[in-house]
């Protein structure tokens, strides 16, 4: 079994006999890192898992920490990387303060609660879920920068960090890397903002 594409690696969905996946689930939301669950591209984390295996690292019989992914009530899923705790996620009861959610989310929770109780929800319609933006097969750096409200320089820096060969604003970026670049640009800005006095 291999980690299904688009899913967060967990101990349950990683192939623990595959050197590229044996430690992959441990590299999600590295302690001390602020930002998205994957601070590095998954291809790189696979190489790190293989290196650990090649250096002699092996799993122990007992797990003492478990990864808890971000909850729906977290302030921002982009900056909520989840956390490692000493209890499995199954033993955790979500504790969400409804008053801290947006009005739209509060209305949706109330609508669903009334629906579960068999009562009609007056003047409430279900929340519309908007699909992720679809990216073309490739985009020029300057087009991507404009679309994500960034500078070409920011896009080039992040693209090079994740291993893409881009040299200028006219270089092409693969469409399947655009979302990762967008997220990393946002993370870098947020981190710079936090460091500013």
N, C-alpha and C positions, 0 to 999 in steps of 0.2 A: 504494500500500500504506500502511496506517495501523497504528499499534501495536495489536496485538490486546488486547482488554480483559483485565486481570488479569496481563499480562506486563510484565516490566521492560523499559523502552525501551533498545534498543541501536542502534548505528549500522546494523546489518543490518535491523532491523524498523521503523525510522523512515523516513518518506517525506522524503527530503532535499530535495525540491522544495516541500514544504509548510512555510511559515514557522513554523507552530506545532510542527513536529516536527524541523526542521533542526538545532536545538541541544538538543532535549529530552533526548537520550541523554547529553549532556554535563553535565546538571544533576542526574544521579543521584549520590548520595553526594558532596556538595560537599566539597572538601578543607577540613579544619579543623573540620568538623561532626562531632559525636558523636551517634549515634542511628541510626534506621532509614534505609534507602536514600533515602526521600523525606522530606526535612525539611519540605516544604511540600506541600499537595495538588497532584495532577498537573494539575488545571485551572489553577492558578496558574503552574506551571512551563511550561505551554503558552503562557501570556500572556508570560512572560519570554522564551521562545524567539522569539515574534513580535516583541517589542520589540527584541531584539538584531538581528533581520533587518531591521526597519524603520529601525534606526539605521545600517544599512550593513554589519553583520557578515556575513561569508561564510566557508564552509569553505576550509581550505587543502588543497593537494594531498596533503600528507603528514601522517599522524597520528603523534604522538610519545608519547602516553600512552594506555593502555587501561584500561577499568574491569574489575575482577575481582570478581564478586559474592561474597557470603559463602559459605564452604564448609560442608558438612554437619557438619564437626567443630568449627566455631567455637563458643565458649562459649555464646553466646546469639544466635540469629539476629535477635532484636529490636534488640540493641545492636551487632551486627556489620554495619556498613554496607557492607562490602566496601572496596576501596581502588583507587586509580589507580596503575598501575605502568608502567614504560617498556618492557614486553614484552607481546605479545598473550597472552590467556588460553590459547590452544592450546599455547603453549610452556611452560606451567607444569605441573609434576608435583605433585599434591596430597601434602602431607607431614603426615599425621595420626598423632599418637601415640595408639595404641589404649588405652594405660593411663590417659589423661586423660579417656576417655569413661566414661559411666555403665556399671554392670554389665549393664544390659539391652542397651545398644548393643554392648558387647563380646561378649555372648552371641550377638546377632543376626549380627555380623560373622563370628564363628566358625562359626555354623550355615550361613551362606551360603557360606563358604569350603569347608566339608566337602561341601556340596551340589554345588558346582562340581567338586569332585574325585571325585564319584560315590559318596561314602561317606554312609551314613545318620548323621544327627546325633542322638545318644542324648539323650532327655529334653529336647529343645529344640523349642520351638514358635515359629513366626514371630511377630514383634512385631506387635501390633495397632495400626493407625493410627486415631487418633480424628479425626473430621471437625471442622473449625472450627465453633464454636457458630453456630447459625443465629439471625439477628436478626429480630424482627418488622418489619412495614412501618414502624412508628414506635414510639417509647418516650418516656415522660415523663422529664425530666431526673432526677428523684429515683429512678425505677425503674432507669435506667441506672447511676446512681451506686451504688446498692445492689448491682447485679449485678457491677460491676467493682471493688467495694470502695474507692470513692472518696467524696468529699463532693460535694454538689450544686454547691457553689461552684467546685470544680476542674473539673467537667464543663462548667459554664456558661462559665468562662474559656476553655477549649480550644475549645468549640463556637463562641464568638464569634471566636476567632483564625482558625478555618478558614472563617469567613464565614457561619455560621448565625445566624439571628435568634432568639435565646433570651433571655428576660428573667428567668425564675424557675424554681423547681423543678417547676412544673406545665407548663412549656413542652414542646412535642414536639420530638424529634430524629428525623430520618429514619433508618430502619434501616440504610441503606447507608452511613451515616457513623459508626455506633456503634463499629465496630472501629477506625476511625481515631482517634476520640476516646479510646478505651481505650488505644491505643498511645501517643498523645501524653501522656496523663496519666502513664503509666508512665515515659516518657522524661523528663518534667519532674521527677518524683520522683527518678529516678536521678541526674539532673544536679544537683538540689538536694543530694542526699546526697553527691555527689562534691565539691561546693563547701564543704560543712560542714567546720569545723575538726576 
